[in-house]
């Protein structure tokens, strides 16, 4: 990620606020809104370096389904979608602290860190095969 300077804080804050408004002003999601805004600003600083952009991943034929991450089934996928994390790029853009906060809020008992969801998301975006055998089979069928 490119270096975001202190003078970018106002832009990041405004985008995080916009995400908060768009989601209906939910409580307890400030870390996620800040991380999304930070990723958005960083992507505009270096347009050619968008490693986690959903659009470029889709163009490259990369699957963006979060359920390919080992440990994410239909129920957790639904919870992630409600939290605004519907694509692999959304998971990959999170900081460990933001994901840990979401983990605690939704009662996953540290599952996201144990199963390294952020690392798995980044690996899948990079084109690596899913870690779980059942996920590999699903990815091959697509």
Secondary structure, DSSP 8 states (H G I E B T S, - for coil): -----GGGHHHHHHHHHHHHHHTTS-SS-HHHHHHHHHHHHHHHHSTT--TT-HHHHHHTT---BGGGSTT--HHHHHHHHHTT--BHHHHHTS-HHHHHHHHHHHT-TTHHHHTTHHHHHHHHHTT---SSHHHHHHHHH-
